[in-house]
Amino acid sequence: MVAMAAKRLFSLIPFTPAGRCMFAILACAPFFALVARHLWPVLQSPALLATTQPAMMAGLVVLIALLCAADAVLFALLWRRRHSLTPVPRLALGVALLQGTGYTLISFAFGHLTSPFAVTATISTAVIGCALLGWRVVLVAVYVNVPLSLALQGLINAGVLPYAPVLPAASFVGGQPVAWWAALRVEEFYIHVLLGGTFILWAFARFDRQRLELQTLSRTDGLTRLSNRRHFMERLEIEQRRAERYGSTFSLVLCDADHFKQVNDSHGHHTGDEVLRRLGSVLNGGLRIPADVAARLGGEEFALLLTECDEAEAARVCERLRRELKAQPFSAGGRPFGVTLSMGIAAWQGGSAEALLKTADARLYAAKAGGRDRVVATLAEAGT
């Protein structure tokens, strides 16, 4: 049920710049609601009100009401921008300053050194703020609220303000807080632990997801979604070391789309891109992923790394892929056309990865010189 509620909330408020600010307001709302829930009964009961400083308590309730009203205004302004991807730096700063200043004043009202508000609110606010608003916005709020805290502490040291102005000696009986104050402290502590812990886990999960996405982007060709040259060369070196250690074998295949320039010239680059995407799909779909690797090295040149695969087995795989691509229907402007593939195979039998690449490249060249649309595993096959 919690997951369903979260899904509905995220569908109602998209995770846009304005949406993140709205989530920050919603994350701080339980704290203000909790304080208001405990303070309102105190104002209604003369016996409970006697355990406080009535004027300070009334002022605190007014402050919370103003904070909630300001949050409502910000939320309404953000609601109109919730689907926009445009940053909202001023509104984000307003959210950070409002929540930070509110926490600072409430913490001093209840005693910033002895109540749990200062520590738990600061930690959870910093986590929530950095996760949703960004550290730069949070840093500005810190620069504003630290001088405010120092000024309030100076007034307390000078005797102008009492420490914990809302709580007189009557708020404690036998050294223990009265019931309403004890309940408020305990509930506030657990609410902030829950909120702060949730956002810490969310922030780390988001960080891990972004890290994996960046890793994927760094090794993936943007057009075909195959591996890019850098990742392919890394895998080739890894496979070479593995073969040297365990005496296994593998095959390297270089592939080239035949007469691809004519496709671009005759049908346009958009059609050419579609051909490359389809070619990548054929190559990737015919391999044992992730053991094997299909990569786009650049332009219309592709490469395959076939693990635990000797020359004869690689030739059978390549011949199947060549026939599958040749059977693919292509058309542009109502005119059908075909695409064929030339492939050069080199099975590793010792030596360096560079030498293996040169061998595969020589056999690819032989396949193209021999008429294209063919697989060459040995130079003797080039003329067949």
N, C-alpha and C positions, 0 to 999 in steps of 0.2 A: 504493500500500500504506500509506503514511503517513496519507493522508486516511481510508482505511478504518479504520485503527487509532484515529485521533482520533475518528472517528464512533462506534466501539464504546465508547471511553472515555467520551465525553460521554453516550452512552445509558446507560452503567452508573452514572455519577456525574452526576446532573442539575446544572445551573448554578443551584443554590439557595444561600442563605447558607452552609449547611454544606458544600455541594459546592465552593464557592469556597475555603473553608478547606482542604478535602481536596486541591484542585489546588495550593494553595500548598505544602503538605507534599510532594506529589509533585514539584513543581518544585525544591525544595531537596534532595530525596533524592539526585540524581546527585552533588552536591558532597560530601556525607558519605560516599557510597559510594566516590567517587574517593579521598578521603583515607584511608579504611579500607583500600582495595585496595593502596595504596602502603605504608602503615605496617605492615600485618600481615607482609609478607615481611621487612621490616626487623627486626621483633621475632624472627623465626625464624632470622635469619642473624647470628652473632656478628660477622662482618666488617662487615656493614652497620650493626649496632647500635653498633659502635665509632665510627661517624661521627656519632653523636647523643649526647644526654644520656639514658642508658637510663631513669633514674627519671622524667624529664619525658616521655619518649616513652611509657612505660607509662601514666602519668597521662593523657596526651592520648588514648590509645586507650580508656581507661576513660571519659573524658568523651564521646567520640564514641559509645560504646556506650550511655551513659545518654541522650544526645540522641536516638538512634535508638529506644530503648525508650520515651521520653516521646512521641516522634512517633507510635509505634505505638498508644499509649494514646489520644492525641488523635484519631488516625484512627479508632479503634474507636468512640469516643464520637460522632464526627461521622457515621460511617457509619449509625448508627441514626436520625439526623436528616436524612439526605441528601435526602429527598423533601419535607421540611417547608419552607414559605416563611417560617417564623418566624426572625427574626434570632438569631444565637448570639454575642452580643458578648463573653462571657467566654471562650468557646472560641477565638474569633478573636484575642482579645488574647493568650491562651495560645500560639497558633501564632506570632504575631508576636514575642512575647518570647523564646520558645524558639529560633526561628531566628536572631533578632538577637543574642541572647547567645551562642549557639553560634558564629556567625561572628566575633564580637568576640574570644572567647577563643582560637579557632584562629588568627586573624590575629596576635594578640600572641604566641602560641606560636612562630610562624615568623618573627616580625619584621614588625610592622605597617607600618613605613616603607619596607621594602625588598622584601618579598614581594608578589606580585600579589593576595593574598587580600583585603587591606583594600579596595583600590579596586574590583576587579571584583565582589567579594561585596557591597559596600555599594551599588554602582550597580544590580546585578541584583536584589538583595533589595528595594531601594526601589521599583524598577519593578514587580516581581512583587507586592510587598506592596500598593502603591497600586492596582494593577489588580485584585487579587483581594480584598483585605481592606478597602481604603479608607484614605484618607490619615490619618484621625483615629487609627485603630489603629496605623498606622506611626509617627505622631507620638509616641504614648505609648511605643512601643518605643525610639524615638530618645531620649526624655527619660530612659529607664532606662539605655541603653547608653552614652550620652555621659559621664555621671558614672562609670560603670564603666571606660571607657577612660581618663578622666583619673586615676582612682585607680591603675590599672595603670601608667600613664606616670609617676605620682609615685613608685611603688615602684621603677621602673627608674631614675629620676633619683636616688633616694636610695641606690641600690646594693643594695637588698634583693632585687630580682629582676634577673637578667641580661637584656640585650636578646636577643630570640629564644632563650628558654631551651631549646628543643628542639634548636637548631643550634649546636654548639660550633665551634671553629676547624677541627676535623677534617671538618666537612661541606663544606669548600671545599678544593680542590687547585689550586694555582697561580692562585688568585683565581676559579676556576670551581666551581660547585656540583657535588657528586658526582652520579652518574647517577640515583639514585632521586629526589633532590630536584629535579634539573633536569627530569626527566620529569613529576613532580607539578606543578611550576609551569606548564609548558607546557600540560599537559592541563587544568589548572584554568582557565587563562586562556581557552582556546577553548570550554570548556563554558559558562562564564559569558557569554562573548560570544554564543554560540548561544542560550542561554536568555534572556538579557536582550534580544537583538535580536528574538527571536520574540515575547516578551511586549510589546515596544514596538510592533511591527507589529500585534499583536492588539489592543492598547489603542487605537491610532489607528483601526483598522478598526471597533472597537466604538463609538468616539466618533463616527465618521462615520455609522455606521448609526443611532445614537441621534439624531444631529442631523437626519438625513433623516426619521426617524420623527416627531420633534417638529415639523419643518416641515410634514409631511403632516397631522399632527393639528391644527396651528394653522390650516390652510386647508380642513379637511374637516368636513362635517356628520356628527356621530356616528351619526345614525339611518340616513340614506340613503346615506352615503359619497359624496355629491356635494360640490362646492365649497360653502363657507359664504359668507355675505354679504360678509365682508371681502375674501376672495379674489376673489369675483366683481367687486366694485367696483374692485379693483386691476387686474384684467384688462380691465374696461370702459375705464378710463382709458388703459391701454396701447394698446388697440385704437383708441381715439379719436385718440391722438397719431399712431399709424401711418397711420390714414386721412387725417389732415390733411397728413402729410408726403408720402404717395405717391398721394393722390387715390383711394384704394380706398374700398370701402363695406362696411358690415356691418349686421346687424339685431339688435335687442334684442327679446326676447319675454318678457312676463310671463304666468305661468300660475297658475291657481287651481283646485284641486279643488272641484267643485260640491257644495254641501250637505254639506261634510265634517263639520260639527258634528252632523248627523243620524247619520252613521256612528258617531261616538264615543258619542252618546247611545243609539243603538239596539243597537250591537254591542260597545261597550266600547273603552277606549283601546288595549288590546292589538291588537285588529283594526284600529283606526285607524292604529297604527304600522305594521302590515303593509301597509296600503293605501299609506301614504307610501313605504315601501321599494319596493313594486312600481312605484309611479309614478316614483320616482327611477330604477329600473332601466330602465323604458320610455324615459324621456327620455335617459338616458345612452347607451342602446344604439342610439338613432336618430341620433346625432350623429357628426361626424368628430373624434374625440378624438385628440390634444389641441388641435387647432386651434380647435374649438368648445368651449364651456363650458356645463355644466348645473349649476345651483346651487339650493340650498334657502335662501330668504331668511328663512324663519321660518314656523312653523305649516304651513298647507297651501299657502303661496305659493312658487312656483318661478320661476326665470328662466333664459333661454337666451341665449347670446351666439353668434351665427352669423356667422363671419368670411367675407369675400368673398361675401356673400349679400345680394341686393337684396330688395325687398319681395315681389315675385312668387315668388322662389325660397323665401324664408322662409315664405310662405303655404303652399306645397306641402309643405315639411318639417313644418310644424305640423299641417296637415290629416292627414298620414300618422300622426303621433304621436297625434293626437286619436282617430283611428279605431282605432289599435292598443290604446290604453288602454280604449276603450269595449268592445273585444272580449275584454278580460281577464276571466276568471271569478273572482269573489270569493264567499266564503260564510262564514257564521259561525253556529255552532250548527245546522248543517244547512240554513240558509236562505240561498239565493243572493241576491246583490245586485250592482248595477253601479255603476261610478264613471265620471263624465264630467269633461271638462276644458274650461275657458274660457281663451282665449288672446288676448292683445293684442299686435300687432306694430308696431314703429316702426323704420323703416330710417333710418340716419344720413345726413343731407344737409347737414351742417354744424351748428354750434352746440355746446352743452355737453352733457356726459353727463347732468346734472340735467334738462335740457330733454327729452332723449331718454327718460329714465325717466318723466317726466310724460306724454309722449305715449303711451308704451306702457301706462301705468297708466290713462289715459283710455280707451283702446281696450279694455283688459281690462274696465273698468267697463261699457263699452258692450256687450261680449259677454255679460256677466252680466245686464245689464238687458234685453237682447234675447232672453232665453230660455235662456242658458247652453248648454254643449255646442257651442261654435262658436269659429271663428277670425275675428278682426276685424283687418284690416290698414288699413282706412280707416273713418272714422266713417259713411260712406255705407253700409257693409255691415252696420251694427249691427242694422238692422231686417229684414234678409233672412233 
